[in-house]
Amino acid sequence: MNDPFEDMAPSDDELTPYDRAHMKLYMRLLDADRDGADWRDAVQVLFGLDADLEPDRARRVHDSHLARARWMTEHGYRQLVREGTRH
């Protein structure tokens, strides 16, 4: 993972700089979820966290980022579309 990550993804109603920096991560999380990957494997590959060593943190990181990724597909993308039409 190139961009540092927070333990909790944003929960703002607007797209944040953090979201912009982590869009690729969000897409990879959505792909892993769609493919039925075990969350422990996803958090290891995508965040470099060992769910056996830090189970609470690993779960919090995974779940909050997956929730934000889903938010992006339902709401956040609209802001990107609006910005794209202004250019």
HTML snippet that shows the backbone in 3Dmol.js (N, CA, C, O; Angstrom):
<script src="https://3Dmol.org/build/3Dmol-min.js"></script>
<div id="view" style="width:600px;height:400px;position:relative"></div>
<script>
const pdb = `
ATOM      1  N   MET A   1       0.848  -1.174   0.000  1.00  0.00           N
ATOM      2  CA  MET A   1       0.000   0.000   0.000  1.00  0.00           C
ATOM      3  C   MET A   1       0.890   1.232   0.000  1.00  0.00           C
ATOM      4  O   MET A   1       1.744   1.387   0.872  1.00  0.00           O
ATOM      5  N   ASN A   2       0.691   2.101  -0.972  1.00  0.00           N
ATOM      6  CA  ASN A   2       1.531   3.288  -1.100  1.00  0.00           C
ATOM      7  C   ASN A   2       1.062   4.439  -0.229  1.00  0.00           C
ATOM      8  O   ASN A   2       1.881   5.111   0.398  1.00  0.00           O
ATOM      9  N   ASP A   3      -0.235   4.677  -0.178  1.00  0.00           N
ATOM     10  CA  ASP A   3      -0.761   5.769   0.618  1.00  0.00           C
ATOM     11  C   ASP A   3      -1.022   5.289   2.036  1.00  0.00           C
ATOM     12  O   ASP A   3      -1.634   4.240   2.239  1.00  0.00           O
ATOM     13  N   PRO A   4      -0.554   6.062   3.027  1.00  0.00           N
ATOM     14  CA  PRO A   4      -0.879   5.677   4.396  1.00  0.00           C
ATOM     15  C   PRO A   4      -2.395   5.681   4.587  1.00  0.00           C
ATOM     16  O   PRO A   4      -3.115   6.428   3.923  1.00  0.00           O
ATOM     17  N   PHE A   5      -2.855   4.857   5.481  1.00  0.00           N
ATOM     18  CA  PHE A   5      -4.298   4.772   5.711  1.00  0.00           C
ATOM     19  C   PHE A   5      -4.602   5.009   7.180  1.00  0.00           C
ATOM     20  O   PHE A   5      -3.767   4.794   8.058  1.00  0.00           O
ATOM     21  N   GLU A   6      -5.808   5.452   7.411  1.00  0.00           N
ATOM     22  CA  GLU A   6      -6.321   5.644   8.767  1.00  0.00           C
ATOM     23  C   GLU A   6      -7.035   4.361   9.200  1.00  0.00           C
ATOM     24  O   GLU A   6      -7.460   3.570   8.358  1.00  0.00           O
ATOM     25  N   ASP A   7      -7.164   4.163  10.489  1.00  0.00           N
ATOM     26  CA  ASP A   7      -7.895   3.001  10.967  1.00  0.00           C
ATOM     27  C   ASP A   7      -9.380   3.092  10.633  1.00  0.00           C
ATOM     28  O   ASP A   7     -10.045   2.073  10.452  1.00  0.00           O
ATOM     29  N   MET A   8      -9.890   4.303  10.554  1.00  0.00           N
ATOM     30  CA  MET A   8     -11.286   4.521  10.195  1.00  0.00           C
ATOM     31  C   MET A   8     -11.340   5.366   8.929  1.00  0.00           C
ATOM     32  O   MET A   8     -10.758   6.449   8.864  1.00  0.00           O
ATOM     33  N   ALA A   9     -12.042   4.860   7.933  1.00  0.00           N
ATOM     34  CA  ALA A   9     -12.255   5.637   6.711  1.00  0.00           C
ATOM     35  C   ALA A   9     -13.182   6.802   7.032  1.00  0.00           C
ATOM     36  O   ALA A   9     -13.905   6.756   8.027  1.00  0.00           O
ATOM     37  N   PRO A  10     -13.171   7.846   6.205  1.00  0.00           N
ATOM     38  CA  PRO A  10     -14.064   8.987   6.457  1.00  0.00           C
ATOM     39  C   PRO A  10     -15.531   8.560   6.475  1.00  0.00           C
ATOM     40  O   PRO A  10     -15.912   7.530   5.919  1.00  0.00           O
ATOM     41  N   SER A  11     -16.326   9.380   7.128  1.00  0.00           N
ATOM     42  CA  SER A  11     -17.767   9.140   7.127  1.00  0.00           C
ATOM     43  C   SER A  11     -18.517  10.414   6.753  1.00  0.00           C
ATOM     44  O   SER A  11     -19.721  10.531   6.981  1.00  0.00           O
ATOM     45  N   ASP A  12     -17.783  11.368   6.172  1.00  0.00           N
ATOM     46  CA  ASP A  12     -18.378  12.630   5.733  1.00  0.00           C
ATOM     47  C   ASP A  12     -19.446  12.382   4.674  1.00  0.00           C
ATOM     48  O   ASP A  12     -19.466  11.331   4.033  1.00  0.00           O
ATOM     49  N   ASP A  13     -20.323  13.348   4.499  1.00  0.00           N
ATOM     50  CA  ASP A  13     -21.332  13.276   3.444  1.00  0.00           C
ATOM     51  C   ASP A  13     -20.791  13.763   2.110  1.00  0.00           C
ATOM     52  O   ASP A  13     -21.476  13.673   1.091  1.00  0.00           O
ATOM     53  N   GLU A  14     -19.580  14.273   2.108  1.00  0.00           N
ATOM     54  CA  GLU A  14     -18.923  14.772   0.903  1.00  0.00           C
ATOM     55  C   GLU A  14     -17.645  13.978   0.658  1.00  0.00           C
ATOM     56  O   GLU A  14     -17.062  13.406   1.579  1.00  0.00           O
ATOM     57  N   LEU A  15     -17.233  13.958  -0.581  1.00  0.00           N
ATOM     58  CA  LEU A  15     -15.982  13.338  -0.976  1.00  0.00           C
ATOM     59  C   LEU A  15     -14.826  14.078  -0.299  1.00  0.00           C
ATOM     60  O   LEU A  15     -14.814  15.308  -0.276  1.00  0.00           O
ATOM     61  N   THR A  16     -13.875  13.357   0.240  1.00  0.00           N
ATOM     62  CA  THR A  16     -12.755  13.964   0.958  1.00  0.00           C
ATOM     63  C   THR A  16     -11.450  13.747   0.197  1.00  0.00           C
ATOM     64  O   THR A  16     -11.389  12.908  -0.702  1.00  0.00           O
ATOM     65  N   PRO A  17     -10.410  14.493   0.548  1.00  0.00           N
ATOM     66  CA  PRO A  17      -9.092  14.229  -0.042  1.00  0.00           C
ATOM     67  C   PRO A  17      -8.637  12.787   0.233  1.00  0.00           C
ATOM     68  O   PRO A  17      -7.982  12.170  -0.607  1.00  0.00           O
ATOM     69  N   TYR A  18      -8.986  12.258   1.402  1.00  0.00           N
ATOM     70  CA  TYR A  18      -8.651  10.871   1.727  1.00  0.00           C
ATOM     71  C   TYR A  18      -9.312   9.922   0.722  1.00  0.00           C
ATOM     72  O   TYR A  18      -8.677   8.985   0.237  1.00  0.00           O
ATOM     73  N   ASP A  19     -10.578  10.169   0.416  1.00  0.00           N
ATOM     74  CA  ASP A  19     -11.276   9.338  -0.557  1.00  0.00           C
ATOM     75  C   ASP A  19     -10.564   9.378  -1.903  1.00  0.00           C
ATOM     76  O   ASP A  19     -10.359   8.341  -2.533  1.00  0.00           O
ATOM     77  N   ARG A  20     -10.193  10.554  -2.335  1.00  0.00           N
ATOM     78  CA  ARG A  20      -9.516  10.694  -3.626  1.00  0.00           C
ATOM     79  C   ARG A  20      -8.211   9.920  -3.649  1.00  0.00           C
ATOM     80  O   ARG A  20      -7.878   9.285  -4.650  1.00  0.00           O
ATOM     81  N   ALA A  21      -7.477   9.972  -2.559  1.00  0.00           N
ATOM     82  CA  ALA A  21      -6.187   9.282  -2.483  1.00  0.00           C
ATOM     83  C   ALA A  21      -6.340   7.767  -2.404  1.00  0.00           C
ATOM     84  O   ALA A  21      -5.397   7.037  -2.710  1.00  0.00           O
ATOM     85  N   HIS A  22      -7.513   7.285  -1.998  1.00  0.00           N
ATOM     86  CA  HIS A  22      -7.696   5.858  -1.759  1.00  0.00           C
ATOM     87  C   HIS A  22      -8.729   5.203  -2.682  1.00  0.00           C
ATOM     88  O   HIS A  22      -9.226   4.119  -2.377  1.00  0.00           O
ATOM     89  N   MET A  23      -9.050   5.837  -3.783  1.00  0.00           N
ATOM     90  CA  MET A  23     -10.052   5.253  -4.687  1.00  0.00           C
ATOM     91  C   MET A  23      -9.653   3.888  -5.222  1.00  0.00           C
ATOM     92  O   MET A  23     -10.487   2.988  -5.324  1.00  0.00           O
ATOM     93  N   LYS A  24      -8.407   3.736  -5.556  1.00  0.00           N
ATOM     94  CA  LYS A  24      -7.947   2.433  -6.054  1.00  0.00           C
ATOM     95  C   LYS A  24      -8.138   1.362  -4.972  1.00  0.00           C
ATOM     96  O   LYS A  24      -8.561   0.244  -5.267  1.00  0.00           O
ATOM     97  N   LEU A  25      -7.829   1.705  -3.744  1.00  0.00           N
ATOM     98  CA  LEU A  25      -8.029   0.786  -2.626  1.00  0.00           C
ATOM     99  C   LEU A  25      -9.504   0.430  -2.488  1.00  0.00           C
ATOM    100  O   LEU A  25      -9.847  -0.737  -2.296  1.00  0.00           O
ATOM    101  N   TYR A  26     -10.375   1.426  -2.583  1.00  0.00           N
ATOM    102  CA  TYR A  26     -11.812   1.175  -2.487  1.00  0.00           C
ATOM    103  C   TYR A  26     -12.259   0.192  -3.568  1.00  0.00           C
ATOM    104  O   TYR A  26     -13.034  -0.726  -3.303  1.00  0.00           O
ATOM    105  N   MET A  27     -11.767   0.394  -4.775  1.00  0.00           N
ATOM    106  CA  MET A  27     -12.150  -0.514  -5.869  1.00  0.00           C
ATOM    107  C   MET A  27     -11.658  -1.931  -5.613  1.00  0.00           C
ATOM    108  O   MET A  27     -12.366  -2.903  -5.879  1.00  0.00           O
ATOM    109  N   ARG A  28     -10.459  -2.038  -5.105  1.00  0.00           N
ATOM    110  CA  ARG A  28      -9.918  -3.372  -4.809  1.00  0.00           C
ATOM    111  C   ARG A  28     -10.704  -4.057  -3.689  1.00  0.00           C
ATOM    112  O   ARG A  28     -10.920  -5.268  -3.730  1.00  0.00           O
ATOM    113  N   LEU A  29     -11.131  -3.281  -2.692  1.00  0.00           N
ATOM    114  CA  LEU A  29     -11.959  -3.843  -1.625  1.00  0.00           C
ATOM    115  C   LEU A  29     -13.294  -4.335  -2.167  1.00  0.00           C
ATOM    116  O   LEU A  29     -13.752  -5.421  -1.813  1.00  0.00           O
ATOM    117  N   LEU A  30     -13.913  -3.536  -3.023  1.00  0.00           N
ATOM    118  CA  LEU A  30     -15.183  -3.945  -3.618  1.00  0.00           C
ATOM    119  C   LEU A  30     -15.009  -5.210  -4.460  1.00  0.00           C
ATOM    120  O   LEU A  30     -15.861  -6.097  -4.428  1.00  0.00           O
ATOM    121  N   ASP A  31     -13.918  -5.295  -5.205  1.00  0.00           N
ATOM    122  CA  ASP A  31     -13.640  -6.497  -6.003  1.00  0.00           C
ATOM    123  C   ASP A  31     -13.471  -7.719  -5.099  1.00  0.00           C
ATOM    124  O   ASP A  31     -14.033  -8.781  -5.366  1.00  0.00           O
ATOM    125  N   ALA A  32     -12.699  -7.560  -4.037  1.00  0.00           N
ATOM    126  CA  ALA A  32     -12.478  -8.669  -3.113  1.00  0.00           C
ATOM    127  C   ALA A  32     -13.790  -9.127  -2.490  1.00  0.00           C
ATOM    128  O   ALA A  32     -14.048 -10.325  -2.373  1.00  0.00           O
ATOM    129  N   ASP A  33     -14.610  -8.167  -2.094  1.00  0.00           N
ATOM    130  CA  ASP A  33     -15.901  -8.495  -1.505  1.00  0.00           C
ATOM    131  C   ASP A  33     -16.791  -9.216  -2.512  1.00  0.00           C
ATOM    132  O   ASP A  33     -17.413 -10.227  -2.188  1.00  0.00           O
ATOM    133  N   ARG A  34     -16.848  -8.694  -3.726  1.00  0.00           N
ATOM    134  CA  ARG A  34     -17.658  -9.306  -4.783  1.00  0.00           C
ATOM    135  C   ARG A  34     -17.197 -10.739  -5.076  1.00  0.00           C
ATOM    136  O   ARG A  34     -18.009 -11.625  -5.345  1.00  0.00           O
ATOM    137  N   ASP A  35     -15.885 -10.944  -5.018  1.00  0.00           N
ATOM    138  CA  ASP A  35     -15.323 -12.266  -5.321  1.00  0.00           C
ATOM    139  C   ASP A  35     -15.407 -13.233  -4.142  1.00  0.00           C
ATOM    140  O   ASP A  35     -15.005 -14.391  -4.252  1.00  0.00           O
ATOM    141  N   GLY A  36     -15.930 -12.752  -3.014  1.00  0.00           N
ATOM    142  CA  GLY A  36     -16.092 -13.617  -1.848  1.00  0.00           C
ATOM    143  C   GLY A  36     -14.815 -13.859  -1.062  1.00  0.00           C
ATOM    144  O   GLY A  36     -14.715 -14.840  -0.324  1.00  0.00           O
ATOM    145  N   ALA A  37     -13.835 -12.970  -1.214  1.00  0.00           N
ATOM    146  CA  ALA A  37     -12.580 -13.137  -0.472  1.00  0.00           C
ATOM    147  C   ALA A  37     -12.834 -13.003   1.027  1.00  0.00           C
ATOM    148  O   ALA A  37     -13.662 -12.202   1.459  1.00  0.00           O
ATOM    149  N   ASP A  38     -12.128 -13.779   1.792  1.00  0.00           N
ATOM    150  CA  ASP A  38     -12.196 -13.668   3.242  1.00  0.00           C
ATOM    151  C   ASP A  38     -11.654 -12.294   3.635  1.00  0.00           C
ATOM    152  O   ASP A  38     -10.630 -11.861   3.107  1.00  0.00           O
ATOM    153  N   TRP A  39     -12.322 -11.615   4.545  1.00  0.00           N
ATOM    154  CA  TRP A  39     -11.899 -10.269   4.936  1.00  0.00           C
ATOM    155  C   TRP A  39     -10.487 -10.267   5.481  1.00  0.00           C
ATOM    156  O   TRP A  39      -9.768  -9.282   5.309  1.00  0.00           O
ATOM    157  N   ARG A  40     -10.066 -11.348   6.137  1.00  0.00           N
ATOM    158  CA  ARG A  40      -8.714 -11.431   6.709  1.00  0.00           C
ATOM    159  C   ARG A  40      -7.660 -11.412   5.609  1.00  0.00           C
ATOM    160  O   ARG A  40      -6.610 -10.783   5.746  1.00  0.00           O
ATOM    161  N   ASP A  41      -7.958 -12.112   4.517  1.00  0.00           N
ATOM    162  CA  ASP A  41      -7.029 -12.105   3.384  1.00  0.00           C
ATOM    163  C   ASP A  41      -6.982 -10.730   2.736  1.00  0.00           C
ATOM    164  O   ASP A  41      -5.911 -10.236   2.384  1.00  0.00           O
ATOM    165  N   ALA A  42      -8.147 -10.116   2.581  1.00  0.00           N
ATOM    166  CA  ALA A  42      -8.213  -8.791   1.955  1.00  0.00           C
ATOM    167  C   ALA A  42      -7.441  -7.758   2.770  1.00  0.00           C
ATOM    168  O   ALA A  42      -6.699  -6.954   2.206  1.00  0.00           O
ATOM    169  N   VAL A  43      -7.608  -7.774   4.082  1.00  0.00           N
ATOM    170  CA  VAL A  43      -6.928  -6.786   4.920  1.00  0.00           C
ATOM    171  C   VAL A  43      -5.416  -7.030   4.925  1.00  0.00           C
ATOM    172  O   VAL A  43      -4.640  -6.083   5.052  1.00  0.00           O
ATOM    173  N   GLN A  44      -4.998  -8.269   4.790  1.00  0.00           N
ATOM    174  CA  GLN A  44      -3.568  -8.584   4.712  1.00  0.00           C
ATOM    175  C   GLN A  44      -2.978  -8.054   3.407  1.00  0.00           C
ATOM    176  O   GLN A  44      -1.947  -7.383   3.410  1.00  0.00           O
ATOM    177  N   VAL A  45      -3.635  -8.360   2.307  1.00  0.00           N
ATOM    178  CA  VAL A  45      -3.129  -7.962   0.995  1.00  0.00           C
ATOM    179  C   VAL A  45      -3.214  -6.447   0.792  1.00  0.00           C
ATOM    180  O   VAL A  45      -2.253  -5.827   0.336  1.00  0.00           O
ATOM    181  N   LEU A  46      -4.346  -5.858   1.124  1.00  0.00           N
ATOM    182  CA  LEU A  46      -4.577  -4.456   0.805  1.00  0.00           C
ATOM    183  C   LEU A  46      -4.010  -3.467   1.822  1.00  0.00           C
ATOM    184  O   LEU A  46      -3.637  -2.351   1.462  1.00  0.00           O
ATOM    185  N   PHE A  47      -3.944  -3.877   3.093  1.00  0.00           N
ATOM    186  CA  PHE A  47      -3.472  -2.965   4.130  1.00  0.00           C
ATOM    187  C   PHE A  47      -2.189  -3.431   4.810  1.00  0.00           C
ATOM    188  O   PHE A  47      -1.561  -2.672   5.547  1.00  0.00           O
ATOM    189  N   GLY A  48      -1.804  -4.674   4.563  1.00  0.00           N
ATOM    190  CA  GLY A  48      -0.612  -5.200   5.213  1.00  0.00           C
ATOM    191  C   GLY A  48      -0.810  -5.483   6.687  1.00  0.00           C
ATOM    192  O   GLY A  48       0.152  -5.488   7.455  1.00  0.00           O
ATOM    193  N   LEU A  49      -2.062  -5.722   7.092  1.00  0.00           N
ATOM    194  CA  LEU A  49      -2.365  -6.003   8.496  1.00  0.00           C
ATOM    195  C   LEU A  49      -2.600  -7.495   8.700  1.00  0.00           C
ATOM    196  O   LEU A  49      -3.213  -8.161   7.865  1.00  0.00           O
ATOM    197  N   ASP A  50      -2.109  -8.003   9.809  1.00  0.00           N
ATOM    198  CA  ASP A  50      -2.314  -9.404  10.161  1.00  0.00           C
ATOM    199  C   ASP A  50      -3.501  -9.485  11.122  1.00  0.00           C
ATOM    200  O   ASP A  50      -3.421  -9.034  12.264  1.00  0.00           O
ATOM    201  N   ALA A  51      -4.589 -10.059  10.649  1.00  0.00           N
ATOM    202  CA  ALA A  51      -5.812 -10.150  11.454  1.00  0.00           C
ATOM    203  C   ALA A  51      -5.624 -11.047  12.670  1.00  0.00           C
ATOM    204  O   ALA A  51      -6.370 -10.921  13.641  1.00  0.00           O
ATOM    205  N   ASP A  52      -4.658 -11.941  12.642  1.00  0.00           N
ATOM    206  CA  ASP A  52      -4.402 -12.783  13.806  1.00  0.00           C
ATOM    207  C   ASP A  52      -3.702 -11.998  14.917  1.00  0.00           C
ATOM    208  O   ASP A  52      -3.935 -12.242  16.101  1.00  0.00           O
ATOM    209  N   LEU A  53      -2.847 -11.059  14.525  1.00  0.00           N
ATOM    210  CA  LEU A  53      -2.106 -10.272  15.512  1.00  0.00           C
ATOM    211  C   LEU A  53      -2.889  -9.068  16.025  1.00  0.00           C
ATOM    212  O   LEU A  53      -2.772  -8.691  17.191  1.00  0.00           O
ATOM    213  N   GLU A  54      -3.683  -8.473  15.150  1.00  0.00           N
ATOM    214  CA  GLU A  54      -4.470  -7.284  15.511  1.00  0.00           C
ATOM    215  C   GLU A  54      -5.907  -7.456  15.026  1.00  0.00           C
ATOM    216  O   GLU A  54      -6.342  -6.734  14.129  1.00  0.00           O
ATOM    217  N   PRO A  55      -6.650  -8.398  15.601  1.00  0.00           N
ATOM    218  CA  PRO A  55      -7.974  -8.705  15.059  1.00  0.00           C
ATOM    219  C   PRO A  55      -8.958  -7.534  15.102  1.00  0.00           C
ATOM    220  O   PRO A  55      -9.686  -7.317  14.133  1.00  0.00           O
ATOM    221  N   ASP A  56      -8.995  -6.788  16.181  1.00  0.00           N
ATOM    222  CA  ASP A  56      -9.943  -5.675  16.287  1.00  0.00           C
ATOM    223  C   ASP A  56      -9.595  -4.564  15.311  1.00  0.00           C
ATOM    224  O   ASP A  56     -10.465  -4.046  14.611  1.00  0.00           O
ATOM    225  N   ARG A  57      -8.327  -4.203  15.271  1.00  0.00           N
ATOM    226  CA  ARG A  57      -7.899  -3.147  14.358  1.00  0.00           C
ATOM    227  C   ARG A  57      -8.105  -3.574  12.908  1.00  0.00           C
ATOM    228  O   ARG A  57      -8.622  -2.800  12.102  1.00  0.00           O
ATOM    229  N   ALA A  58      -7.711  -4.776  12.577  1.00  0.00           N
ATOM    230  CA  ALA A  58      -7.843  -5.258  11.201  1.00  0.00           C
ATOM    231  C   ALA A  58      -9.305  -5.237  10.764  1.00  0.00           C
ATOM    232  O   ALA A  58      -9.620  -4.824   9.647  1.00  0.00           O
ATOM    233  N   ARG A  59     -10.180  -5.675  11.633  1.00  0.00           N
ATOM    234  CA  ARG A  59     -11.608  -5.691  11.290  1.00  0.00           C
ATOM    235  C   ARG A  59     -12.153  -4.277  11.125  1.00  0.00           C
ATOM    236  O   ARG A  59     -12.923  -4.005  10.203  1.00  0.00           O
ATOM    237  N   ARG A  60     -11.752  -3.381  12.017  1.00  0.00           N
ATOM    238  CA  ARG A  60     -12.192  -1.986  11.959  1.00  0.00           C
ATOM    239  C   ARG A  60     -11.713  -1.325  10.661  1.00  0.00           C
ATOM    240  O   ARG A  60     -12.485  -0.641   9.988  1.00  0.00           O
ATOM    241  N   VAL A  61     -10.457  -1.529  10.318  1.00  0.00           N
ATOM    242  CA  VAL A  61      -9.899  -0.959   9.089  1.00  0.00           C
ATOM    243  C   VAL A  61     -10.653  -1.497   7.879  1.00  0.00           C
ATOM    244  O   VAL A  61     -11.095  -0.734   7.021  1.00  0.00           O
ATOM    245  N   HIS A  62     -10.792  -2.809   7.819  1.00  0.00           N
ATOM    246  CA  HIS A  62     -11.467  -3.426   6.673  1.00  0.00           C
ATOM    247  C   HIS A  62     -12.906  -2.950   6.556  1.00  0.00           C
ATOM    248  O   HIS A  62     -13.328  -2.481   5.499  1.00  0.00           O
ATOM    249  N   ASP A  63     -13.648  -3.069   7.630  1.00  0.00           N
ATOM    250  CA  ASP A  63     -15.081  -2.765   7.571  1.00  0.00           C
ATOM    251  C   ASP A  63     -15.359  -1.294   7.274  1.00  0.00           C
ATOM    252  O   ASP A  63     -16.260  -0.978   6.498  1.00  0.00           O
ATOM    253  N   SER A  64     -14.594  -0.397   7.884  1.00  0.00           N
ATOM    254  CA  SER A  64     -14.851   1.023   7.648  1.00  0.00           C
ATOM    255  C   SER A  64     -14.490   1.417   6.218  1.00  0.00           C
ATOM    256  O   SER A  64     -15.177   2.239   5.612  1.00  0.00           O
ATOM    257  N   HIS A  65     -13.429   0.844   5.677  1.00  0.00           N
ATOM    258  CA  HIS A  65     -13.047   1.169   4.304  1.00  0.00           C
ATOM    259  C   HIS A  65     -13.993   0.523   3.288  1.00  0.00           C
ATOM    260  O   HIS A  65     -14.289   1.117   2.251  1.00  0.00           O
ATOM    261  N   LEU A  66     -14.459  -0.666   3.575  1.00  0.00           N
ATOM    262  CA  LEU A  66     -15.435  -1.291   2.682  1.00  0.00           C
ATOM    263  C   LEU A  66     -16.748  -0.511   2.700  1.00  0.00           C
ATOM    264  O   LEU A  66     -17.375  -0.326   1.657  1.00  0.00           O
ATOM    265  N   ALA A  67     -17.158  -0.061   3.864  1.00  0.00           N
ATOM    266  CA  ALA A  67     -18.374   0.753   3.945  1.00  0.00           C
ATOM    267  C   ALA A  67     -18.206   2.045   3.157  1.00  0.00           C
ATOM    268  O   ALA A  67     -19.135   2.484   2.480  1.00  0.00           O
ATOM    269  N   ARG A  68     -17.042   2.648   3.238  1.00  0.00           N
ATOM    270  CA  ARG A  68     -16.804   3.882   2.487  1.00  0.00           C
ATOM    271  C   ARG A  68     -16.762   3.592   0.989  1.00  0.00           C
ATOM    272  O   ARG A  68     -17.250   4.390   0.188  1.00  0.00           O
ATOM    273  N   ALA A  69     -16.194   2.478   0.616  1.00  0.00           N
ATOM    274  CA  ALA A  69     -16.176   2.099  -0.795  1.00  0.00           C
ATOM    275  C   ALA A  69     -17.601   1.936  -1.316  1.00  0.00           C
ATOM    276  O   ALA A  69     -17.912   2.369  -2.425  1.00  0.00           O
ATOM    277  N   ARG A  70     -18.447   1.326  -0.535  1.00  0.00           N
ATOM    278  CA  ARG A  70     -19.855   1.183  -0.929  1.00  0.00           C
ATOM    279  C   ARG A  70     -20.541   2.549  -1.006  1.00  0.00           C
ATOM    280  O   ARG A  70     -21.342   2.796  -1.908  1.00  0.00           O
ATOM    281  N   TRP A  71     -20.225   3.425  -0.065  1.00  0.00           N
ATOM    282  CA  TRP A  71     -20.782   4.779  -0.086  1.00  0.00           C
ATOM    283  C   TRP A  71     -20.383   5.482  -1.385  1.00  0.00           C
ATOM    284  O   TRP A  71     -21.183   6.197  -1.989  1.00  0.00           O
ATOM    285  N   MET A  72     -19.150   5.269  -1.797  1.00  0.00           N
ATOM    286  CA  MET A  72     -18.675   5.887  -3.045  1.00  0.00           C
ATOM    287  C   MET A  72     -19.526   5.432  -4.227  1.00  0.00           C
ATOM    288  O   MET A  72     -19.821   6.230  -5.117  1.00  0.00           O
ATOM    289  N   THR A  73     -19.918   4.173  -4.247  1.00  0.00           N
ATOM    290  CA  THR A  73     -20.695   3.663  -5.383  1.00  0.00           C
ATOM    291  C   THR A  73     -22.132   4.155  -5.359  1.00  0.00           C
ATOM    292  O   THR A  73     -22.798   4.178  -6.393  1.00  0.00           O
ATOM    293  N   GLU A  74     -22.611   4.547  -4.195  1.00  0.00           N
ATOM    294  CA  GLU A  74     -23.997   4.986  -4.067  1.00  0.00           C
ATOM    295  C   GLU A  74     -24.146   6.505  -4.042  1.00  0.00           C
ATOM    296  O   GLU A  74     -25.161   7.035  -4.494  1.00  0.00           O
ATOM    297  N   HIS A  75     -23.142   7.208  -3.519  1.00  0.00           N
ATOM    298  CA  HIS A  75     -23.267   8.647  -3.323  1.00  0.00           C
ATOM    299  C   HIS A  75     -22.049   9.440  -3.806  1.00  0.00           C
ATOM    300  O   HIS A  75     -22.192  10.416  -4.542  1.00  0.00           O
ATOM    301  N   GLY A  76     -20.872   9.024  -3.397  1.00  0.00           N
ATOM    302  CA  GLY A  76     -19.662   9.794  -3.664  1.00  0.00           C
ATOM    303  C   GLY A  76     -19.367  10.012  -5.135  1.00  0.00           C
ATOM    304  O   GLY A  76     -18.830  11.051  -5.520  1.00  0.00           O
ATOM    305  N   TYR A  77     -19.717   9.032  -5.960  1.00  0.00           N
ATOM    306  CA  TYR A  77     -19.432   9.162  -7.389  1.00  0.00           C
ATOM    307  C   TYR A  77     -20.146  10.372  -8.000  1.00  0.00           C
ATOM    308  O   TYR A  77     -19.674  10.948  -8.980  1.00  0.00           O
ATOM    309  N   ARG A  78     -21.275  10.747  -7.417  1.00  0.00           N
ATOM    310  CA  ARG A  78     -22.029  11.888  -7.968  1.00  0.00           C
ATOM    311  C   ARG A  78     -21.209  13.166  -7.940  1.00  0.00           C
ATOM    312  O   ARG A  78     -21.264  13.972  -8.868  1.00  0.00           O
ATOM    313  N   GLN A  79     -20.451  13.341  -6.872  1.00  0.00           N
ATOM    314  CA  GLN A  79     -19.602  14.526  -6.792  1.00  0.00           C
ATOM    315  C   GLN A  79     -18.538  14.484  -7.882  1.00  0.00           C
ATOM    316  O   GLN A  79     -18.223  15.516  -8.474  1.00  0.00           O
ATOM    317  N   LEU A  80     -17.989  13.324  -8.153  1.00  0.00           N
ATOM    318  CA  LEU A  80     -16.995  13.192  -9.223  1.00  0.00           C
ATOM    319  C   LEU A  80     -17.609  13.525 -10.577  1.00  0.00           C
ATOM    320  O   LEU A  80     -16.987  14.194 -11.403  1.00  0.00           O
ATOM    321  N   VAL A  81     -18.821  13.059 -10.794  1.00  0.00           N
ATOM    322  CA  VAL A  81     -19.514  13.336 -12.057  1.00  0.00           C
ATOM    323  C   VAL A  81     -19.751  14.833 -12.205  1.00  0.00           C
ATOM    324  O   VAL A  81     -19.503  15.406 -13.266  1.00  0.00           O
ATOM    325  N   ARG A  82     -20.231  15.460 -11.142  1.00  0.00           N
ATOM    326  CA  ARG A  82     -20.467  16.919 -11.184  1.00  0.00           C
ATOM    327  C   ARG A  82     -19.179  17.674 -11.492  1.00  0.00           C
ATOM    328  O   ARG A  82     -19.186  18.622 -12.277  1.00  0.00           O
ATOM    329  N   GLU A  83     -18.078  17.258 -10.880  1.00  0.00           N
ATOM    330  CA  GLU A  83     -16.806  17.910 -11.122  1.00  0.00           C
ATOM    331  C   GLU A  83     -16.360  17.711 -12.570  1.00  0.00           C
ATOM    332  O   GLU A  83     -15.801  18.617 -13.186  1.00  0.00           O
ATOM    333  N   GLY A  84     -16.609  16.539 -13.093  1.00  0.00           N
ATOM    334  CA  GLY A  84     -16.220  16.238 -14.473  1.00  0.00           C
ATOM    335  C   GLY A  84     -16.969  17.066 -15.492  1.00  0.00           C
ATOM    336  O   GLY A  84     -16.425  17.389 -16.548  1.00  0.00           O
ATOM    337  N   THR A  85     -18.208  17.416 -15.196  1.00  0.00           N
ATOM    338  CA  THR A  85     -18.985  18.202 -16.140  1.00  0.00           C
ATOM    339  C   THR A  85     -18.611  19.679 -16.104  1.00  0.00           C
ATOM    340  O   THR A  85     -18.971  20.429 -17.011  1.00  0.00           O
ATOM    341  N   ARG A  86     -17.903  20.097 -15.082  1.00  0.00           N
ATOM    342  CA  ARG A  86     -17.475  21.493 -14.973  1.00  0.00           C
ATOM    343  C   ARG A  86     -16.203  21.767 -15.766  1.00  0.00           C
ATOM    344  O   ARG A  86     -15.882  22.926 -16.031  1.00  0.00           O
ATOM    345  N   HIS A  87     -15.490  20.744 -16.141  1.00  0.00           N
ATOM    346  CA  HIS A  87     -14.202  20.933 -16.845  1.00  0.00           C
ATOM    347  C   HIS A  87     -14.367  20.950 -18.326  1.00  0.00           C
ATOM    348  O   HIS A  87     -13.387  21.099 -19.055  1.00  0.00           O
TER     349      HIS A  87
END
`;
const viewer = $3Dmol.createViewer("view");
viewer.addModel(pdb, "pdb");
viewer.setStyle({}, {cartoon: {color: "spectrum"}});
viewer.zoomTo();
viewer.render();
</script>
